[in-house]
Amino acid sequence: MKKTILIVAICIQTVCFGQVNYKYYSKTELEQDLAFFSEKLTSIHPLFLDKAVRSTWENNLSAMRKSLKDSMTQNEFYLLLAPSLASLNDGHSYFRMPFDQRAQYTKAGGLAFPFFVDIVDSKIFIAQYCGEDSTLFSGGEEIIRINGIGSADMVFEMQKLFGGSSIASRQKAVADNFRFYIWMIYGFEKEYELVIKNKQNQTSQVSVSGITSEQFQRNIKRFTPLKNELYSFSIDNVHKTSILKIKSFGQLESFCAFADSAFAVITKNKIENLIVDIRGNGGGRSVVVDSLMNYLTDKTYTQYRKIEIRVSPELKERYKEKYPDRYESINNYAIDDLVVPDMNLTLPSNNKLRFAGNLFLLTDKTSSSAAATFAGIFKELKLGVIIGEETGGTIGYYGDYWDISTPNTIITFCIAPKRFIQYGGTDLDRGVIPDQLIINSGNSIINFAYNLIEKQRNAN
């Protein structure tokens, strides 16, 4: 039954959204886009050097061709394609959700799901209610069912649209886009019949109406703006401890400015213990990881044990246009060669602000990509104690993707041409395992770190 929900949703969308004049694509156009996507995927991704993987893909491709209708909207086509790419279990190869129809729907006065949600272990919780009556929900209530469909079933279907081995990261992506997917997949618009469990475990049924974009924009103002700082740090002079929170490794310039300021204060206050918190950090750029390492160690290192690059016509064309130095390194290789470059050692630059005290690293199951790579280097170099949950990012993963769009439906997808094998473990399908395994539950992990600091101080 669960396997058919997306297909059923595709079939009912024409009825649900008939009041808006969406663009429909012919079967010929859809077949062209499907062939284009498949050609790029099988040409670029390293997995498809494996004949068994390619054979399985051909079967999936045949099934998708049979599922094409005489005409389909952009959303319908996306719902058909996205699970196929997600099934590769590669978090860096995926379809970006299209917003063209959503923009049309909103402009036409369409009503939307009036909640922001959090998803934890396949359970949906109300984060914010944006409807008219602000007294209905306080936040934190669990949503058991929506319009007769179990929340766990919804999450199960929606996470099929995202790849990657970390269920927590996939469910976070679902939560971030839930207001759109509940409309896109199920066609829910005007009314929502909810079964709710409050914080006292009492269950009740509640009916709420969808809201317009204007209502949403007005009602969201009643909430205190959520802090979305990429970085933050605090100083505890009593315990000579600082906490450095890094939510992303995505922006080099802003991170460097932050790090210079933070470590200047840390140095001035003669901090003895530094807690680096990368919980919820979904990754970013390797150069930002290198920048942080300059403040933590003078040891030489490499970020990866090994990198494998599949040479394809598309990769050569991209490198020739955007990265001429990289192009020279692969130009003499044949198509479908798997290139394994030498791993050059990185020597951290001289840094007068480098921290020389006790280091602690906090991780969780959403610490992925570059964040997991950083955790792997941290563990390999024995820089300090890792506390928390196994990282969502695994020791082996694919990456260095770029955007490609289908020619007719203009749906963007990403394909990774490289396989990275990082440090932090030997099981390529596992993440970096902490020295102290603590289930992430807010400040409890911080308290654990402080207790560990106190034990170390007493031992000395």
Order of alpha helices (4+ residues) and beta strands (2+ residues): alpha-beta-alpha-alpha-beta-alpha-beta-alpha-beta-beta-beta-beta-alpha-alpha-beta-beta-alpha-beta-beta-alpha-beta-alpha-beta-alpha-alpha-beta-beta-alpha-beta-beta-beta-beta-beta-beta-alpha
